[in-house]
Amino acid sequence: MPRFTVRVELHGADTWAHYEKLYEYMAHQGFTDTLVTEQGRVKMPPAEYNYEGTATRAEVLAKAQVAAGRVVTSYAVLVTESAGRTWSGLEKA
């Protein structure tokens, strides 16, 4: 099953509350902000999300755009389909 890392930047978001709302809307679209590892769950960096499913990159982008568009009118979204992930310093979720 494909895995995607999605980064969202809300243009003009002047408080962290905007990103808290984004988290809610992203969750409704099937995104999480955690990764499941052999050692347990880890939290992704702020405004980065995980999506796992049979969707294409374009479909994942569209889902993220729906969520971001509910918070602000101007935003940037980057979708990367993962062939594997490596990280350091992520907090346990």
PyMOL Python script that loads the backbone (N, CA, C, O; Angstrom):
from pymol import cmd

cmd.read_pdbstr("""\
ATOM      1  N   MET A   1       0.845  -1.171   0.000  1.00  0.00           N
ATOM      2  CA  MET A   1       0.000   0.000   0.000  1.00  0.00           C
ATOM      3  C   MET A   1       0.895   1.239   0.000  1.00  0.00           C
ATOM      4  O   MET A   1       1.823   1.328   0.804  1.00  0.00           O
ATOM      5  N   PRO A   2       0.629   2.190  -0.886  1.00  0.00           N
ATOM      6  CA  PRO A   2       1.457   3.400  -0.944  1.00  0.00           C
ATOM      7  C   PRO A   2       1.377   4.222   0.350  1.00  0.00           C
ATOM      8  O   PRO A   2       0.346   4.274   1.022  1.00  0.00           O
ATOM      9  N   ARG A   3       2.502   4.855   0.666  1.00  0.00           N
ATOM     10  CA  ARG A   3       2.584   5.763   1.816  1.00  0.00           C
ATOM     11  C   ARG A   3       3.050   7.114   1.307  1.00  0.00           C
ATOM     12  O   ARG A   3       3.882   7.202   0.404  1.00  0.00           O
ATOM     13  N   PHE A   4       2.503   8.159   1.897  1.00  0.00           N
ATOM     14  CA  PHE A   4       2.814   9.512   1.457  1.00  0.00           C
ATOM     15  C   PHE A   4       3.177  10.379   2.651  1.00  0.00           C
ATOM     16  O   PHE A   4       2.593  10.252   3.727  1.00  0.00           O
ATOM     17  N   THR A   5       4.143  11.256   2.450  1.00  0.00           N
ATOM     18  CA  THR A   5       4.446  12.310   3.405  1.00  0.00           C
ATOM     19  C   THR A   5       3.924  13.600   2.798  1.00  0.00           C
ATOM     20  O   THR A   5       4.214  13.912   1.643  1.00  0.00           O
ATOM     21  N   VAL A   6       3.158  14.344   3.572  1.00  0.00           N
ATOM     22  CA  VAL A   6       2.516  15.557   3.075  1.00  0.00           C
ATOM     23  C   VAL A   6       2.885  16.715   3.989  1.00  0.00           C
ATOM     24  O   VAL A   6       2.746  16.624   5.209  1.00  0.00           O
ATOM     25  N   ARG A   7       3.351  17.791   3.397  1.00  0.00           N
ATOM     26  CA  ARG A   7       3.706  19.014   4.131  1.00  0.00           C
ATOM     27  C   ARG A   7       2.727  20.099   3.716  1.00  0.00           C
ATOM     28  O   ARG A   7       2.478  20.295   2.526  1.00  0.00           O
ATOM     29  N   VAL A   8       2.172  20.803   4.691  1.00  0.00           N
ATOM     30  CA  VAL A   8       1.219  21.877   4.417  1.00  0.00           C
ATOM     31  C   VAL A   8       1.707  23.157   5.076  1.00  0.00           C
ATOM     32  O   VAL A   8       2.037  23.168   6.262  1.00  0.00           O
ATOM     33  N   GLU A   9       1.748  24.217   4.314  1.00  0.00           N
ATOM     34  CA  GLU A   9       2.058  25.549   4.847  1.00  0.00           C
ATOM     35  C   GLU A   9       0.840  26.430   4.638  1.00  0.00           C
ATOM     36  O   GLU A   9       0.356  26.583   3.516  1.00  0.00           O
ATOM     37  N   LEU A  10       0.352  27.005   5.718  1.00  0.00           N
ATOM     38  CA  LEU A  10      -0.796  27.899   5.648  1.00  0.00           C
ATOM     39  C   LEU A  10      -0.296  29.332   5.531  1.00  0.00           C
ATOM     40  O   LEU A  10       0.285  29.865   6.476  1.00  0.00           O
ATOM     41  N   HIS A  11      -0.515  29.953   4.393  1.00  0.00           N
ATOM     42  CA  HIS A  11      -0.071  31.338   4.196  1.00  0.00           C
ATOM     43  C   HIS A  11      -0.968  32.276   5.000  1.00  0.00           C
ATOM     44  O   HIS A  11      -2.193  32.169   4.952  1.00  0.00           O
ATOM     45  N   GLY A  12      -0.359  33.177   5.723  1.00  0.00           N
ATOM     46  CA  GLY A  12      -1.107  34.151   6.504  1.00  0.00           C
ATOM     47  C   GLY A  12      -1.643  33.614   7.821  1.00  0.00           C
ATOM     48  O   GLY A  12      -2.392  34.310   8.507  1.00  0.00           O
ATOM     49  N   ALA A  13      -1.280  32.403   8.185  1.00  0.00           N
ATOM     50  CA  ALA A  13      -1.723  31.857   9.477  1.00  0.00           C
ATOM     51  C   ALA A  13      -0.944  32.570  10.573  1.00  0.00           C
ATOM     52  O   ALA A  13       0.272  32.417  10.681  1.00  0.00           O
ATOM     53  N   ASP A  14      -1.649  33.347  11.382  1.00  0.00           N
ATOM     54  CA  ASP A  14      -0.953  34.159  12.376  1.00  0.00           C
ATOM     55  C   ASP A  14      -0.932  33.536  13.769  1.00  0.00           C
ATOM     56  O   ASP A  14      -0.300  34.077  14.677  1.00  0.00           O
ATOM     57  N   THR A  15      -1.611  32.413  13.947  1.00  0.00           N
ATOM     58  CA  THR A  15      -1.566  31.730  15.241  1.00  0.00           C
ATOM     59  C   THR A  15      -1.473  30.223  15.020  1.00  0.00           C
ATOM     60  O   THR A  15      -1.788  29.716  13.943  1.00  0.00           O
ATOM     61  N   TRP A  16      -1.036  29.526  16.054  1.00  0.00           N
ATOM     62  CA  TRP A  16      -0.945  28.067  15.978  1.00  0.00           C
ATOM     63  C   TRP A  16      -2.333  27.442  15.881  1.00  0.00           C
ATOM     64  O   TRP A  16      -2.467  26.300  15.442  1.00  0.00           O
ATOM     65  N   ALA A  17      -3.368  28.182  16.288  1.00  0.00           N
ATOM     66  CA  ALA A  17      -4.742  27.674  16.223  1.00  0.00           C
ATOM     67  C   ALA A  17      -5.128  27.290  14.798  1.00  0.00           C
ATOM     68  O   ALA A  17      -5.918  26.367  14.598  1.00  0.00           O
ATOM     69  N   HIS A  18      -4.579  27.988  13.810  1.00  0.00           N
ATOM     70  CA  HIS A  18      -4.850  27.631  12.411  1.00  0.00           C
ATOM     71  C   HIS A  18      -4.365  26.209  12.126  1.00  0.00           C
ATOM     72  O   HIS A  18      -5.054  25.428  11.468  1.00  0.00           O
ATOM     73  N   TYR A  19      -3.181  25.886  12.625  1.00  0.00           N
ATOM     74  CA  TYR A  19      -2.628  24.553  12.386  1.00  0.00           C
ATOM     75  C   TYR A  19      -3.355  23.482  13.201  1.00  0.00           C
ATOM     76  O   TYR A  19      -3.416  22.324  12.787  1.00  0.00           O
ATOM     77  N   GLU A  20      -3.903  23.858  14.348  1.00  0.00           N
ATOM     78  CA  GLU A  20      -4.714  22.907  15.107  1.00  0.00           C
ATOM     79  C   GLU A  20      -5.991  22.571  14.341  1.00  0.00           C
ATOM     80  O   GLU A  20      -6.419  21.417  14.318  1.00  0.00           O
ATOM     81  N   LYS A  21      -6.596  23.579  13.715  1.00  0.00           N
ATOM     82  CA  LYS A  21      -7.772  23.345  12.871  1.00  0.00           C
ATOM     83  C   LYS A  21      -7.393  22.490  11.671  1.00  0.00           C
ATOM     84  O   LYS A  21      -8.126  21.576  11.291  1.00  0.00           O
ATOM     85  N   LEU A  22      -6.234  22.796  11.073  1.00  0.00           N
ATOM     86  CA  LEU A  22      -5.774  22.005   9.933  1.00  0.00           C
ATOM     87  C   LEU A  22      -5.665  20.541  10.321  1.00  0.00           C
ATOM     88  O   LEU A  22      -6.081  19.664   9.564  1.00  0.00           O
ATOM     89  N   TYR A  23      -5.108  20.269  11.498  1.00  0.00           N
ATOM     90  CA  TYR A  23      -4.972  18.885  11.957  1.00  0.00           C
ATOM     91  C   TYR A  23      -6.336  18.187  11.962  1.00  0.00           C
ATOM     92  O   TYR A  23      -6.452  17.049  11.507  1.00  0.00           O
ATOM     93  N   GLU A  24      -7.364  18.864  12.475  1.00  0.00           N
ATOM     94  CA  GLU A  24      -8.712  18.284  12.513  1.00  0.00           C
ATOM     95  C   GLU A  24      -9.207  17.957  11.111  1.00  0.00           C
ATOM     96  O   GLU A  24      -9.716  16.864  10.865  1.00  0.00           O
ATOM     97  N   TYR A  25      -9.057  18.905  10.194  1.00  0.00           N
ATOM     98  CA  TYR A  25      -9.550  18.702   8.832  1.00  0.00           C
ATOM     99  C   TYR A  25      -8.733  17.645   8.096  1.00  0.00           C
ATOM    100  O   TYR A  25      -9.283  16.879   7.304  1.00  0.00           O
ATOM    101  N   MET A  26      -7.429  17.598   8.348  1.00  0.00           N
ATOM    102  CA  MET A  26      -6.594  16.564   7.724  1.00  0.00           C
ATOM    103  C   MET A  26      -7.023  15.187   8.229  1.00  0.00           C
ATOM    104  O   MET A  26      -7.089  14.237   7.449  1.00  0.00           O
ATOM    105  N   ALA A  27      -7.313  15.071   9.515  1.00  0.00           N
ATOM    106  CA  ALA A  27      -7.762  13.794  10.074  1.00  0.00           C
ATOM    107  C   ALA A  27      -9.058  13.339   9.402  1.00  0.00           C
ATOM    108  O   ALA A  27      -9.235  12.149   9.140  1.00  0.00           O
ATOM    109  N   HIS A  28      -9.962  14.278   9.121  1.00  0.00           N
ATOM    110  CA  HIS A  28     -11.217  13.933   8.445  1.00  0.00           C
ATOM    111  C   HIS A  28     -10.963  13.412   7.036  1.00  0.00           C
ATOM    112  O   HIS A  28     -11.779  12.668   6.492  1.00  0.00           O
ATOM    113  N   GLN A  29      -9.838  13.799   6.444  1.00  0.00           N
ATOM    114  CA  GLN A  29      -9.485  13.353   5.094  1.00  0.00           C
ATOM    115  C   GLN A  29      -8.641  12.074   5.120  1.00  0.00           C
ATOM    116  O   GLN A  29      -8.249  11.571   4.067  1.00  0.00           O
ATOM    117  N   GLY A  30      -8.361  11.546   6.313  1.00  0.00           N
ATOM    118  CA  GLY A  30      -7.629  10.287   6.420  1.00  0.00           C
ATOM    119  C   GLY A  30      -6.143  10.406   6.717  1.00  0.00           C
ATOM    120  O   GLY A  30      -5.420   9.412   6.647  1.00  0.00           O
ATOM    121  N   PHE A  31      -5.673  11.611   7.050  1.00  0.00           N
ATOM    122  CA  PHE A  31      -4.263  11.836   7.357  1.00  0.00           C
ATOM    123  C   PHE A  31      -4.014  11.670   8.854  1.00  0.00           C
ATOM    124  O   PHE A  31      -4.917  11.864   9.668  1.00  0.00           O
ATOM    125  N   THR A  32      -2.788  11.312   9.206  1.00  0.00           N
ATOM    126  CA  THR A  32      -2.363  11.293  10.603  1.00  0.00           C
ATOM    127  C   THR A  32      -1.073  12.104  10.718  1.00  0.00           C
ATOM    128  O   THR A  32      -0.435  12.416   9.713  1.00  0.00           O
ATOM    129  N   ASP A  33      -0.704  12.435  11.931  1.00  0.00           N
ATOM    130  CA  ASP A  33       0.581  13.116  12.135  1.00  0.00           C
ATOM    131  C   ASP A  33       1.548  12.205  12.881  1.00  0.00           C
ATOM    132  O   ASP A  33       2.476  12.674  13.540  1.00  0.00           O
ATOM    133  N   THR A  34       1.320  10.899  12.770  1.00  0.00           N
ATOM    134  CA  THR A  34       2.201   9.923  13.406  1.00  0.00           C
ATOM    135  C   THR A  34       2.631   8.858  12.408  1.00  0.00           C
ATOM    136  O   THR A  34       1.984   8.632  11.385  1.00  0.00           O
ATOM    137  N   LEU A  35       3.735   8.219  12.735  1.00  0.00           N
ATOM    138  CA  LEU A  35       4.228   7.070  11.979  1.00  0.00           C
ATOM    139  C   LEU A  35       4.284   5.890  12.933  1.00  0.00           C
ATOM    140  O   LEU A  35       4.636   6.045  14.103  1.00  0.00           O
ATOM    141  N   VAL A  36       3.940   4.722  12.441  1.00  0.00           N
ATOM    142  CA  VAL A  36       4.009   3.511  13.250  1.00  0.00           C
ATOM    143  C   VAL A  36       5.310   2.794  12.910  1.00  0.00           C
ATOM    144  O   VAL A  36       5.584   2.494  11.748  1.00  0.00           O
ATOM    145  N   THR A  37       6.106   2.526  13.944  1.00  0.00           N
ATOM    146  CA  THR A  37       7.393   1.868  13.750  1.00  0.00           C
ATOM    147  C   THR A  37       7.429   0.582  14.571  1.00  0.00           C
ATOM    148  O   THR A  37       6.511   0.300  15.341  1.00  0.00           O
ATOM    149  N   GLU A  38       8.479  -0.179  14.402  1.00  0.00           N
ATOM    150  CA  GLU A  38       8.647  -1.390  15.209  1.00  0.00           C
ATOM    151  C   GLU A  38       8.797  -1.051  16.686  1.00  0.00           C
ATOM    152  O   GLU A  38       8.483  -1.873  17.547  1.00  0.00           O
ATOM    153  N   GLN A  39       9.276   0.154  16.984  1.00  0.00           N
ATOM    154  CA  GLN A  39       9.467   0.593  18.369  1.00  0.00           C
ATOM    155  C   GLN A  39       8.248   1.340  18.909  1.00  0.00           C
ATOM    156  O   GLN A  39       8.260   1.756  20.067  1.00  0.00           O
ATOM    157  N   GLY A  40       7.216   1.519  18.122  1.00  0.00           N
ATOM    158  CA  GLY A  40       6.025   2.246  18.547  1.00  0.00           C
ATOM    159  C   GLY A  40       5.721   3.399  17.607  1.00  0.00           C
ATOM    160  O   GLY A  40       6.227   3.457  16.486  1.00  0.00           O
ATOM    161  N   ARG A  41       4.896   4.306  18.076  1.00  0.00           N
ATOM    162  CA  ARG A  41       4.491   5.461  17.264  1.00  0.00           C
ATOM    163  C   ARG A  41       5.426   6.642  17.523  1.00  0.00           C
ATOM    164  O   ARG A  41       5.893   6.854  18.642  1.00  0.00           O
ATOM    165  N   VAL A  42       5.686   7.405  16.457  1.00  0.00           N
ATOM    166  CA  VAL A  42       6.429   8.657  16.588  1.00  0.00           C
ATOM    167  C   VAL A  42       5.616   9.767  15.939  1.00  0.00           C
ATOM    168  O   VAL A  42       4.874   9.540  14.982  1.00  0.00           O
ATOM    169  N   LYS A  43       5.771  10.976  16.481  1.00  0.00           N
ATOM    170  CA  LYS A  43       5.045  12.140  15.974  1.00  0.00           C
ATOM    171  C   LYS A  43       5.869  12.810  14.889  1.00  0.00           C
ATOM    172  O   LYS A  43       7.073  13.014  15.045  1.00  0.00           O
ATOM    173  N   MET A  44       5.212  13.147  13.792  1.00  0.00           N
ATOM    174  CA  MET A  44       5.889  13.829  12.694  1.00  0.00           C
ATOM    175  C   MET A  44       6.124  15.295  13.071  1.00  0.00           C
ATOM    176  O   MET A  44       5.479  15.806  13.986  1.00  0.00           O
ATOM    177  N   PRO A  45       7.040  15.973  12.376  1.00  0.00           N
ATOM    178  CA  PRO A  45       7.253  17.399  12.642  1.00  0.00           C
ATOM    179  C   PRO A  45       5.966  18.200  12.395  1.00  0.00           C
ATOM    180  O   PRO A  45       5.078  17.734  11.681  1.00  0.00           O
ATOM    181  N   PRO A  46       5.862  19.391  12.975  1.00  0.00           N
ATOM    182  CA  PRO A  46       4.662  20.208  12.792  1.00  0.00           C
ATOM    183  C   PRO A  46       4.313  20.398  11.313  1.00  0.00           C
ATOM    184  O   PRO A  46       5.187  20.622  10.475  1.00  0.00           O
ATOM    185  N   ALA A  47       3.025  20.304  11.020  1.00  0.00           N
ATOM    186  CA  ALA A  47       2.456  20.524   9.685  1.00  0.00           C
ATOM    187  C   ALA A  47       2.885  19.478   8.660  1.00  0.00           C
ATOM    188  O   ALA A  47       2.768  19.705   7.456  1.00  0.00           O
ATOM    189  N   GLU A  48       3.380  18.331   9.130  1.00  0.00           N
ATOM    190  CA  GLU A  48       3.660  17.208   8.234  1.00  0.00           C
ATOM    191  C   GLU A  48       2.716  16.077   8.594  1.00  0.00           C
ATOM    192  O   GLU A  48       2.406  15.845   9.762  1.00  0.00           O
ATOM    193  N   TYR A  49       2.268  15.381   7.560  1.00  0.00           N
ATOM    194  CA  TYR A  49       1.249  14.359   7.740  1.00  0.00           C
ATOM    195  C   TYR A  49       1.617  13.097   6.988  1.00  0.00           C
ATOM    196  O   TYR A  49       2.395  13.113   6.034  1.00  0.00           O
ATOM    197  N   ASN A  50       1.036  12.008   7.446  1.00  0.00           N
ATOM    198  CA  ASN A  50       1.205  10.701   6.839  1.00  0.00           C
ATOM    199  C   ASN A  50      -0.134  10.291   6.233  1.00  0.00           C
ATOM    200  O   ASN A  50      -1.189  10.496   6.834  1.00  0.00           O
ATOM    201  N   TYR A  51      -0.080   9.713   5.039  1.00  0.00           N
ATOM    202  CA  TYR A  51      -1.285   9.149   4.428  1.00  0.00           C
ATOM    203  C   TYR A  51      -0.920   7.786   3.882  1.00  0.00           C
ATOM    204  O   TYR A  51       0.071   7.646   3.166  1.00  0.00           O
ATOM    205  N   GLU A  52      -1.707   6.787   4.213  1.00  0.00           N
ATOM    206  CA  GLU A  52      -1.502   5.440   3.698  1.00  0.00           C
ATOM    207  C   GLU A  52      -2.794   4.985   3.051  1.00  0.00           C
ATOM    208  O   GLU A  52      -3.853   5.019   3.677  1.00  0.00           O
ATOM    209  N   GLY A  53      -2.710   4.561   1.802  1.00  0.00           N
ATOM    210  CA  GLY A  53      -3.901   4.106   1.096  1.00  0.00           C
ATOM    211  C   GLY A  53      -3.604   3.893  -0.371  1.00  0.00           C
ATOM    212  O   GLY A  53      -2.466   4.043  -0.817  1.00  0.00           O
ATOM    213  N   THR A  54      -4.627   3.544  -1.110  1.00  0.00           N
ATOM    214  CA  THR A  54      -4.455   3.230  -2.528  1.00  0.00           C
ATOM    215  C   THR A  54      -4.579   4.454  -3.423  1.00  0.00           C
ATOM    216  O   THR A  54      -4.632   4.312  -4.645  1.00  0.00           O
ATOM    217  N   ALA A  55      -4.626   5.628  -2.860  1.00  0.00           N
ATOM    218  CA  ALA A  55      -4.765   6.861  -3.635  1.00  0.00           C
ATOM    219  C   ALA A  55      -3.493   7.170  -4.422  1.00  0.00           C
ATOM    220  O   ALA A  55      -2.407   6.697  -4.088  1.00  0.00           O
ATOM    221  N   THR A  56      -3.650   7.966  -5.464  1.00  0.00           N
ATOM    222  CA  THR A  56      -2.508   8.472  -6.229  1.00  0.00           C
ATOM    223  C   THR A  56      -1.980   9.736  -5.553  1.00  0.00           C
ATOM    224  O   THR A  56      -2.619  10.277  -4.651  1.00  0.00           O
ATOM    225  N   ARG A  57      -0.815  10.203  -5.993  1.00  0.00           N
ATOM    226  CA  ARG A  57      -0.280  11.464  -5.461  1.00  0.00           C
ATOM    227  C   ARG A  57      -1.270  12.596  -5.703  1.00  0.00           C
ATOM    228  O   ARG A  57      -1.482  13.432  -4.824  1.00  0.00           O
ATOM    229  N   ALA A  58      -1.873  12.631  -6.880  1.00  0.00           N
ATOM    230  CA  ALA A  58      -2.833  13.692  -7.204  1.00  0.00           C
ATOM    231  C   ALA A  58      -4.055  13.631  -6.287  1.00  0.00           C
ATOM    232  O   ALA A  58      -4.571  14.669  -5.873  1.00  0.00           O
ATOM    233  N   GLU A  59      -4.515  12.436  -5.972  1.00  0.00           N
ATOM    234  CA  GLU A  59      -5.668  12.296  -5.081  1.00  0.00           C
ATOM    235  C   GLU A  59      -5.317  12.703  -3.658  1.00  0.00           C
ATOM    236  O   GLU A  59      -6.130  13.321  -2.971  1.00  0.00           O
ATOM    237  N   VAL A  60      -4.118  12.366  -3.212  1.00  0.00           N
ATOM    238  CA  VAL A  60      -3.672  12.782  -1.877  1.00  0.00           C
ATOM    239  C   VAL A  60      -3.553  14.303  -1.833  1.00  0.00           C
ATOM    240  O   VAL A  60      -3.960  14.929  -0.855  1.00  0.00           O
ATOM    241  N   LEU A  61      -2.999  14.896  -2.882  1.00  0.00           N
ATOM    242  CA  LEU A  61      -2.909  16.357  -2.968  1.00  0.00           C
ATOM    243  C   LEU A  61      -4.293  16.983  -2.861  1.00  0.00           C
ATOM    244  O   LEU A  61      -4.482  17.945  -2.117  1.00  0.00           O
ATOM    245  N   ALA A  62      -5.254  16.451  -3.592  1.00  0.00           N
ATOM    246  CA  ALA A  62      -6.611  17.003  -3.566  1.00  0.00           C
ATOM    247  C   ALA A  62      -7.210  16.930  -2.164  1.00  0.00           C
ATOM    248  O   ALA A  62      -7.867  17.873  -1.722  1.00  0.00           O
ATOM    249  N   LYS A  63      -6.991  15.825  -1.465  1.00  0.00           N
ATOM    250  CA  LYS A  63      -7.497  15.686  -0.094  1.00  0.00           C
ATOM    251  C   LYS A  63      -6.874  16.735   0.825  1.00  0.00           C
ATOM    252  O   LYS A  63      -7.572  17.349   1.632  1.00  0.00           O
ATOM    253  N   ALA A  64      -5.569  16.940   0.703  1.00  0.00           N
ATOM    254  CA  ALA A  64      -4.885  17.935   1.534  1.00  0.00           C
ATOM    255  C   ALA A  64      -5.355  19.345   1.190  1.00  0.00           C
ATOM    256  O   ALA A  64      -5.484  20.186   2.080  1.00  0.00           O
ATOM    257  N   GLN A  65      -5.611  19.610  -0.084  1.00  0.00           N
ATOM    258  CA  GLN A  65      -6.101  20.924  -0.488  1.00  0.00           C
ATOM    259  C   GLN A  65      -7.478  21.204   0.104  1.00  0.00           C
ATOM    260  O   GLN A  65      -7.761  22.329   0.516  1.00  0.00           O
ATOM    261  N   VAL A  66      -8.328  20.192   0.147  1.00  0.00           N
ATOM    262  CA  VAL A  66      -9.644  20.365   0.766  1.00  0.00           C
ATOM    263  C   VAL A  66      -9.477  20.784   2.221  1.00  0.00           C
ATOM    264  O   VAL A  66     -10.120  21.730   2.677  1.00  0.00           O
ATOM    265  N   ALA A  67      -8.616  20.080   2.948  1.00  0.00           N
ATOM    266  CA  ALA A  67      -8.407  20.389   4.367  1.00  0.00           C
ATOM    267  C   ALA A  67      -7.821  21.784   4.551  1.00  0.00           C
ATOM    268  O   ALA A  67      -8.326  22.566   5.356  1.00  0.00           O
ATOM    269  N   ALA A  68      -6.764  22.101   3.815  1.00  0.00           N
ATOM    270  CA  ALA A  68      -6.116  23.413   3.953  1.00  0.00           C
ATOM    271  C   ALA A  68      -7.069  24.538   3.569  1.00  0.00           C
ATOM    272  O   ALA A  68      -7.083  25.588   4.211  1.00  0.00           O
ATOM    273  N   GLY A  69      -7.861  24.322   2.530  1.00  0.00           N
ATOM    274  CA  GLY A  69      -8.801  25.334   2.062  1.00  0.00           C
ATOM    275  C   GLY A  69      -9.912  25.636   3.048  1.00  0.00           C
ATOM    276  O   GLY A  69     -10.563  26.675   2.943  1.00  0.00           O
ATOM    277  N   ARG A  70     -10.138  24.759   3.992  1.00  0.00           N
ATOM    278  CA  ARG A  70     -11.138  25.020   5.026  1.00  0.00           C
ATOM    279  C   ARG A  70     -10.588  25.932   6.116  1.00  0.00           C
ATOM    280  O   ARG A  70     -11.344  26.465   6.928  1.00  0.00           O
ATOM    281  N   VAL A  71      -9.253  26.112   6.131  1.00  0.00           N
ATOM    282  CA  VAL A  71      -8.620  26.927   7.177  1.00  0.00           C
ATOM    283  C   VAL A  71      -8.241  28.307   6.648  1.00  0.00           C
ATOM    284  O   VAL A  71      -8.518  29.318   7.293  1.00  0.00           O
ATOM    285  N   VAL A  72      -7.615  28.350   5.488  1.00  0.00           N
ATOM    286  CA  VAL A  72      -7.176  29.613   4.876  1.00  0.00           C
ATOM    287  C   VAL A  72      -7.427  29.532   3.370  1.00  0.00           C
ATOM    288  O   VAL A  72      -7.709  28.459   2.837  1.00  0.00           O
ATOM    289  N   THR A  73      -7.321  30.668   2.695  1.00  0.00           N
ATOM    290  CA  THR A  73      -7.533  30.661   1.245  1.00  0.00           C
ATOM    291  C   THR A  73      -6.241  30.474   0.466  1.00  0.00           C
ATOM    292  O   THR A  73      -6.276  30.118  -0.712  1.00  0.00           O
ATOM    293  N   SER A  74      -5.107  30.707   1.103  1.00  0.00           N
ATOM    294  CA  SER A  74      -3.818  30.568   0.426  1.00  0.00           C
ATOM    295  C   SER A  74      -2.931  29.610   1.220  1.00  0.00           C
ATOM    296  O   SER A  74      -2.747  29.771   2.426  1.00  0.00           O
ATOM    297  N   TYR A  75      -2.389  28.619   0.527  1.00  0.00           N
ATOM    298  CA  TYR A  75      -1.593  27.592   1.195  1.00  0.00           C
ATOM    299  C   TYR A  75      -0.670  26.931   0.184  1.00  0.00           C
ATOM    300  O   TYR A  75      -0.831  27.092  -1.026  1.00  0.00           O
ATOM    301  N   ALA A  76       0.293  26.191   0.698  1.00  0.00           N
ATOM    302  CA  ALA A  76       1.180  25.377  -0.141  1.00  0.00           C
ATOM    303  C   ALA A  76       1.116  23.945   0.382  1.00  0.00           C
ATOM    304  O   ALA A  76       1.072  23.716   1.590  1.00  0.00           O
ATOM    305  N   VAL A  77       1.111  22.986  -0.544  1.00  0.00           N
ATOM    306  CA  VAL A  77       1.065  21.571  -0.179  1.00  0.00           C
ATOM    307  C   VAL A  77       2.109  20.832  -0.999  1.00  0.00           C
ATOM    308  O   VAL A  77       2.200  21.018  -2.212  1.00  0.00           O
ATOM    309  N   LEU A  78       2.892  19.999  -0.337  1.00  0.00           N
ATOM    310  CA  LEU A  78       3.865  19.138  -1.009  1.00  0.00           C
ATOM    311  C   LEU A  78       3.539  17.697  -0.650  1.00  0.00           C
ATOM    312  O   LEU A  78       3.451  17.349   0.527  1.00  0.00           O
ATOM    313  N   VAL A  79       3.361  16.860  -1.666  1.00  0.00           N
ATOM    314  CA  VAL A  79       3.065  15.438  -1.469  1.00  0.00           C
ATOM    315  C   VAL A  79       4.224  14.629  -2.025  1.00  0.00           C
ATOM    316  O   VAL A  79       4.621  14.807  -3.177  1.00  0.00           O
ATOM    317  N   THR A  80       4.763  13.740  -1.203  1.00  0.00           N
ATOM    318  CA  THR A  80       5.843  12.853  -1.631  1.00  0.00           C
ATOM    319  C   THR A  80       5.421  11.419  -1.371  1.00  0.00           C
ATOM    320  O   THR A  80       5.074  11.060  -0.246  1.00  0.00           O
ATOM    321  N   GLU A  81       5.451  10.596  -2.420  1.00  0.00           N
ATOM    322  CA  GLU A  81       5.178   9.171  -2.236  1.00  0.00           C
ATOM    323  C   GLU A  81       6.449   8.520  -1.718  1.00  0.00           C
ATOM    324  O   GLU A  81       7.527   8.704  -2.282  1.00  0.00           O
ATOM    325  N   SER A  82       6.316   7.764  -0.648  1.00  0.00           N
ATOM    326  CA  SER A  82       7.481   7.235   0.048  1.00  0.00           C
ATOM    327  C   SER A  82       7.869   5.845  -0.435  1.00  0.00           C
ATOM    328  O   SER A  82       7.024   4.969  -0.620  1.00  0.00           O
ATOM    329  N   ALA A  83       9.169   5.670  -0.635  1.00  0.00           N
ATOM    330  CA  ALA A  83       9.725   4.341  -0.891  1.00  0.00           C
ATOM    331  C   ALA A  83      10.400   3.829   0.376  1.00  0.00           C
ATOM    332  O   ALA A  83      11.048   2.783   0.366  1.00  0.00           O
ATOM    333  N   GLY A  84      10.244   4.572   1.461  1.00  0.00           N
ATOM    334  CA  GLY A  84      10.849   4.245   2.750  1.00  0.00           C
ATOM    335  C   GLY A  84      11.191   5.528   3.474  1.00  0.00           C
ATOM    336  O   GLY A  84      11.427   6.557   2.841  1.00  0.00           O
ATOM    337  N   ARG A  85      11.222   5.478   4.786  1.00  0.00           N
ATOM    338  CA  ARG A  85      11.495   6.673   5.583  1.00  0.00           C
ATOM    339  C   ARG A  85      12.564   6.370   6.620  1.00  0.00           C
ATOM    340  O   ARG A  85      12.623   5.275   7.179  1.00  0.00           O
ATOM    341  N   THR A  86      13.396   7.353   6.859  1.00  0.00           N
ATOM    342  CA  THR A  86      14.390   7.304   7.921  1.00  0.00           C
ATOM    343  C   THR A  86      14.332   8.641   8.640  1.00  0.00           C
ATOM    344  O   THR A  86      14.139   9.675   8.000  1.00  0.00           O
ATOM    345  N   TRP A  87      14.495   8.642   9.956  1.00  0.00           N
ATOM    346  CA  TRP A  87      14.412   9.894  10.699  1.00  0.00           C
ATOM    347  C   TRP A  87      15.264   9.830  11.946  1.00  0.00           C
ATOM    348  O   TRP A  87      15.809   8.789  12.316  1.00  0.00           O
ATOM    349  N   SER A  88      15.357  10.982  12.577  1.00  0.00           N
ATOM    350  CA  SER A  88      16.091  11.092  13.827  1.00  0.00           C
ATOM    351  C   SER A  88      15.411  12.147  14.675  1.00  0.00           C
ATOM    352  O   SER A  88      14.980  13.176  14.156  1.00  0.00           O
ATOM    353  N   GLY A  89      15.311  11.907  15.956  1.00  0.00           N
ATOM    354  CA  GLY A  89      14.832  12.919  16.884  1.00  0.00           C
ATOM    355  C   GLY A  89      13.336  13.114  16.948  1.00  0.00           C
ATOM    356  O   GLY A  89      12.877  14.040  17.617  1.00  0.00           O
ATOM    357  N   LEU A  90      12.546  12.276  16.277  1.00  0.00           N
ATOM    358  CA  LEU A  90      11.100  12.430  16.375  1.00  0.00           C
ATOM    359  C   LEU A  90      10.632  11.930  17.737  1.00  0.00           C
ATOM    360  O   LEU A  90      11.106  10.911  18.239  1.00  0.00           O
ATOM    361  N   GLU A  91       9.689  12.672  18.326  1.00  0.00           N
ATOM    362  CA  GLU A  91       9.181  12.331  19.651  1.00  0.00           C
ATOM    363  C   GLU A  91       8.225  11.153  19.577  1.00  0.00           C
ATOM    364  O   GLU A  91       7.545  10.950  18.571  1.00  0.00           O
ATOM    365  N   LYS A  92       8.182  10.382  20.650  1.00  0.00           N
ATOM    366  CA  LYS A  92       7.189   9.307  20.733  1.00  0.00           C
ATOM    367  C   LYS A  92       5.806   9.926  20.807  1.00  0.00           C
ATOM    368  O   LYS A  92       5.603  10.946  21.466  1.00  0.00           O
ATOM    369  N   ALA A  93       4.863   9.303  20.130  1.00  0.00           N
ATOM    370  CA  ALA A  93       3.492   9.833  20.101  1.00  0.00           C
ATOM    371  C   ALA A  93       2.671   9.251  21.231  1.00  0.00           C
ATOM    372  O   ALA A  93       1.492   9.578  21.370  1.00  0.00           O
TER     373      ALA A  93
END
""", "prot")
cmd.dss("prot")
cmd.show_as("cartoon", "prot")
cmd.util.cbc("prot")
cmd.orient("prot")
